[in-house]
Amino acid sequence: MLPTYLDGDWLIFAPAGSSERLLGKVVVVERESYPGILLIKRVTHIDLLPNGAHQFWVEGDNRDASTDSRHWGAISRSEIRGRIVLRYKRSHRSQQ
């Protein structure tokens, strides 16, 4: 999620809340096809399906280096584990 978050940043996430309020938010995604691997993505579009369920289009902020809905397609609500609520920005002087 460069440049929004940097290597070494600590992120805290909380339950995502209502689906409609996730548009534009940064969320934690765990793909059903890759259990145990958490990804950080931004919700860029939400579709309401005829059955009342939502589908989410998520993208990384670094479009050139991100694997996201442009590769997988939309994801289900069950794959969103939470939304980022706090970032602890560690010193990045040693990384420069």
C-alpha positions as CSV (number, residue, x, y, z in Angstrom):
1,M,0.0,0.0,0.0
2,L,2.9,2.4,-0.7
3,P,2.9,5.3,-0.4
4,T,0.0,5.3,2.1
5,Y,1.7,2.8,4.4
6,L,5.4,2.0,4.7
7,D,7.3,-1.2,5.6
8,G,7.6,-1.3,9.4
9,D,4.3,0.7,10.0
10,W,2.1,-1.1,12.6
11,L,-1.6,-1.1,11.7
12,I,-4.5,-1.8,14.0
13,F,-7.8,-2.9,12.5
14,A,-11.3,-3.2,13.8
15,P,-14.5,-4.9,12.6
16,A,-15.4,-3.4,9.3
17,G,-18.9,-2.2,10.2
18,S,-21.6,-1.7,7.6
19,S,-20.8,-2.5,4.0
20,E,-22.0,0.9,2.7
21,R,-19.5,2.8,4.9
22,L,-16.5,1.0,3.5
23,L,-16.2,2.9,0.2
24,G,-12.9,4.7,0.2
25,K,-11.7,2.9,3.4
26,V,-8.5,0.8,3.7
27,V,-9.4,-2.7,4.7
28,V,-7.7,-6.0,5.7
29,V,-8.5,-8.7,3.2
30,E,-8.0,-12.4,3.6
31,R,-8.8,-14.2,0.3
32,E,-10.6,-17.5,0.6
33,S,-8.1,-19.0,-1.8
34,Y,-5.1,-17.9,0.4
35,P,-6.1,-18.4,4.0
36,G,-3.8,-16.9,6.6
37,I,-2.4,-14.2,4.3
38,L,-3.7,-10.7,5.2
39,L,-3.6,-8.0,2.5
40,I,-4.2,-4.3,2.9
41,K,-6.4,-2.8,0.1
42,R,-8.7,0.2,-0.5
43,V,-12.3,-0.3,-1.3
44,T,-12.9,1.6,-4.6
45,H,-16.3,0.3,-5.6
46,I,-19.3,-1.5,-4.0
47,D,-21.9,-3.4,-6.0
48,L,-25.3,-4.5,-4.6
49,L,-26.3,-7.8,-6.0
50,P,-29.9,-8.8,-6.7
51,N,-29.9,-11.1,-3.7
52,G,-29.0,-8.1,-1.4
53,A,-25.4,-9.1,-0.9
54,H,-22.5,-6.7,-1.6
55,Q,-19.4,-7.3,-3.8
56,F,-16.3,-5.1,-3.2
57,W,-13.8,-3.9,-5.7
58,V,-10.5,-3.4,-3.8
59,E,-7.2,-1.9,-5.1
60,G,-3.8,-1.2,-3.7
61,D,-2.6,2.4,-3.7
62,N,0.5,1.5,-5.7
63,R,-1.3,0.4,-8.9
64,D,1.9,-0.7,-10.7
65,A,2.9,-3.1,-8.0
66,S,-0.4,-4.3,-6.5
67,T,-2.3,-7.5,-7.0
68,D,-5.9,-6.7,-6.3
69,S,-9.4,-6.8,-7.8
70,R,-8.0,-5.9,-11.2
71,H,-6.5,-9.5,-11.1
72,W,-9.1,-11.4,-9.0
73,G,-12.3,-9.5,-9.7
74,A,-14.7,-8.3,-6.9
75,I,-14.5,-10.0,-3.5
76,S,-17.2,-10.9,-1.1
77,R,-17.9,-9.3,2.3
78,S,-16.7,-12.5,4.0
79,E,-13.2,-11.8,2.7
80,I,-13.0,-8.4,4.5
81,R,-11.6,-9.0,8.0
82,G,-11.7,-5.4,9.1
83,R,-10.8,-1.8,8.4
84,I,-7.7,0.1,9.4
85,V,-8.4,2.4,12.3
86,L,-4.9,3.3,13.5
87,R,-1.3,3.5,12.1
88,Y,1.7,3.6,14.3
89,K,4.3,5.2,12.1
90,R,7.7,3.8,13.1
91,S,10.9,5.7,12.4
92,H,12.0,5.0,8.8
93,R,15.4,6.7,9.0
94,S,17.2,3.3,9.0
95,Q,15.4,2.4,5.7
96,Q,16.6,5.5,3.8
